[in-house]
């Protein structure tokens, strides 16, 4: 398949939800060692009331075999919220802005989870957790896929907004005790330019304002790179953070 066909294919893939199965055979990413889906499945099975923040299409939480008696989820993008309602029929799925406020009572949940939040509303997380409750989240770290960003945009500064130090400081400022903070770097490969196009459309912060037409020259350069080397490789960063609200032994 040639450049134009690959680009057109990547540009046509629907964006709803967080199912990345389309990338099978076209891109690879190492998985974090802690196994987020397994971790939250274990926690959800023990929870009384849980909240999944910024659930996307609810795919990861839906994979848990045992759900708590009360399960709620938030999502800010209407198409994703619709997918989440289908995937999580047992949950109360509500639209809420990523930065808060959250439409829940103080101390409503003993568990709050979030996979790859756009932003963590730490004060709101602390508010809706009951004393002794836990927040568990896998987050995108600082400089994730920076090689891809730099290839498309030229060298860019790396902000500490997604750094582990910032996450710890903000969690503690909200009154939470950070009990686990584990970063990891993971190898990512793209095997054709269509996969790059779909990824940049879906993961918006990698190249802010990305459009196919606006970056066609760089996409062609990417296509030529992959043709020569068989892949484009970069490094994603992730971290797992667990924080507890004090007040119960």
Helices and strands as residue ranges (DSSP letters): H 3-12, G 21-23, E 27-29, H 36-46, E 49-52, H 59-62, E 70-75, H 78-87, E 92-95, E 109-115, H 122-128, E 129-140, H 146-153, H 164-173, E 176-190, H 193-202, H 216-229, E 232-245
